[in-house]
């Protein structure tokens, strides 16, 4: 069995979760945390794969200056606000 060491902060959080009735014991709290971490990692992998695919399709913008990048962000934000995706 793997032994883990937790900070006082993490121990207190686990105790709070169990005391609040959200989980029956510390094992459930840790299992839920690991499950969420696994889900987030899977989502991140999917997002990276999609970004790689977009890059391969040439779906990206390039900017020569920080001002040009800022202007593009502002312009796209204004278009969204005005409903012109």
SVG drawing of the C-alpha trace seen along z (x, -y; Angstrom):
<svg xmlns="http://www.w3.org/2000/svg" viewBox="-26 -48 32 50">
<polyline fill="none" stroke="black" stroke-width="0.4" points="0.0,0.0 1.2,-3.5 1.8,-5.8 0.9,-9.4 1.7,-12.4 -0.7,-15.3 -0.3,-18.8 -2.3,-20.0 -4.3,-22.1 -5.3,-19.1 -6.0,-17.0 -8.3,-19.7 -10.1,-19.9 -10.6,-16.1 -11.9,-16.2 -14.3,-19.0 -15.7,-17.1 -16.3,-14.0 -17.8,-16.0 -20.1,-17.8 -21.4,-14.4 -20.2,-14.9 -18.2,-11.7 -18.2,-8.8 -14.5,-8.7 -11.1,-10.1 -10.7,-7.3 -13.8,-8.6 -12.6,-12.2 -9.2,-11.2 -10.9,-8.9 -13.2,-11.7 -10.3,-14.1 -8.3,-11.6 -11.4,-10.9 -11.8,-14.6 -8.1,-15.0 -8.3,-12.1 -11.3,-13.7 -9.6,-17.1 -6.4,-15.5 -8.6,-13.7 -10.3,-17.0 -6.9,-18.7 -5.6,-16.0 -8.7,-16.4 -8.3,-20.2 -4.6,-19.8 -5.5,-17.3 -8.1,-19.7 -5.6,-22.6 -3.1,-20.5 -5.6,-19.6 -6.6,-23.3 -3.0,-24.2 -2.5,-21.5 -5.6,-22.8 -4.0,-26.3 -6.7,-27.6 -4.6,-30.1 -3.7,-33.8 -0.2,-35.3 0.7,-38.7 3.8,-40.8 3.3,-43.0 1.7,-42.8 -0.5,-45.8 -1.8,-43.8 -2.7,-40.9 -4.4,-43.3 -6.4,-44.9 -7.5,-41.5 -8.7,-40.4 -10.6,-43.7 -12.1,-43.4 -13.2,-39.8 -14.6,-40.7 -16.6,-43.6 -18.0,-41.3 -19.1,-38.8 -20.8,-41.6 -22.6,-42.8 -23.7,-39.2 -21.5,-39.0 -19.6,-35.8"/>
</svg>
